[in-house]
């Protein structure tokens, strides 16, 4: 099965659409001869650039159409091989970049269409609730002064502020908080948390 670009008739059809009144005679034959000579090498190069064969064939068609237009404008080629590979390289990179952008857009669109449930699942909610109940039972079992120190510290107050509010020494605040935190830590360890 012959692919569209590897078939000379497709190239000739594209070239024929570009023919103008001032197109030099024999230009079609020259472009077709260059196509026959470099087609396989250019396709291999485009494949090594990371393009799939169908994409490489489309790029190849664009390259030879550009060649025809270049020559039709009266410009000359000193190194047709170098010119063809340079244009194929540039066109191939553009195609690859466009393919990458298109795939990124598809991925972002598909990801945007996914509904993400940020809420914890029922099992996690239940475990969290149980842990809070345990913590509250430990806090409630603390002596009143230790509990007050802990609540004030949880509110963001500094040790000096707690000491002033409760009218106790700074050392007593420190000792009370250390005792409370140690008791909470032991409770959590004994329950495997």
C-alpha angles and dihedrals in degrees: 000000000000119000120228098251098040086059111087092214092067091051091047090050092052091046092048090057089056097049114119133187091264096049108133115245114259094024092117091054092048093051091045092050091051089048091054092047100047105024098098095042092049092047090051090049092049090049089053088051086063102260122138115240096257091051091046090052091052091049089048090055090050090050094054092043088053088049091053092048091047092053093040089060088059096255119143133226118219092177111023093178093053092044093050094048092046092051091044089050093051094043091046093052091048090051092048091049091048091049090050092049091047092051091047090051091049091049092048091047092049091046090049090054092056115097109225116202106211093181117103115253119256093261092054091046091052093048090048091050091050091049091051091050090053091048092050091050090052092047092048090051091056119102111268096252092049090049092050092048090050094048092048092048090049087055088059101256119149123240092256091052092050091049091051094047095048093036093233132123124275089243091054090053091050093047093045093051093045091051092047095048092046091052091050091048092051090049092052093046092050089055093047096249 
